[in-house]
């Protein structure tokens, strides 16, 4: 059984839910992923179109519209 418990620190209200959990040993392992060549993204990382990104600390209050 997998149980999730959430508690609101402001109100102290607590909610709990559970569900059955089955671990299958006959399934294919997740570790079988596709191979990507080490230089596959070389042009993206060293391309001439890279620009410096200006980061301003604080809260962004600009509208997207």
C-alpha positions in Angstrom: 0.0 0.0 0.0 1.2 3.5 -0.9 0.1 6.2 1.4 0.3 10.0 0.9 -0.2 12.3 3.8 -0.5 16.1 3.4 -0.8 18.6 6.2 -1.5 22.3 6.0 0.9 24.0 8.3 -1.4 27.0 8.7 -4.6 25.3 9.6 -3.2 21.9 10.9 -5.7 20.2 8.6 -4.4 16.8 7.5 -5.5 14.7 4.5 -4.5 11.1 3.8 -5.1 8.9 0.9 -3.9 5.3 0.1 -3.7 3.1 -3.0 -2.5 -0.4 -3.6 1.0 -0.7 -4.9 2.2 -3.7 -6.9 5.9 -4.1 -7.9 6.2 -6.5 -10.9 9.5 -8.3 -11.4 8.5 -9.5 -14.9 8.5 -6.0 -16.4 11.3 -4.6 -18.6 13.7 -2.5 -16.5 13.6 1.2 -17.0 17.4 1.3 -17.5 17.1 0.3 -21.2 17.1 3.8 -22.7 18.3 5.0 -26.1 22.0 5.9 -26.6 22.8 9.4 -27.6 26.2 10.1 -29.1 28.4 12.4 -26.9 28.8 15.0 -29.7 25.1 15.0 -30.7 24.5 18.4 -29.2 27.9 19.9 -29.8 26.7 22.5 -32.3 24.0 23.7 -30.0 26.4 24.2 -27.1 29.1 26.0 -29.1 27.1 27.7 -31.8 27.6 31.3 -32.9 24.1 32.3 -31.9 24.7 32.0 -28.2 23.8 35.2 -26.4 24.4 36.5 -22.9 21.3 36.3 -20.7 20.9 39.2 -18.3 19.6 38.1 -14.9 18.1 40.7 -12.6 17.5 39.7 -9.1 14.1 40.2 -7.5 10.5 39.5 -8.5 9.3 39.8 -12.1 6.2 42.0 -12.3 6.2 42.5 -16.0 3.1 41.3 -18.0 3.5 38.9 -20.9 0.7 40.7 -22.7 
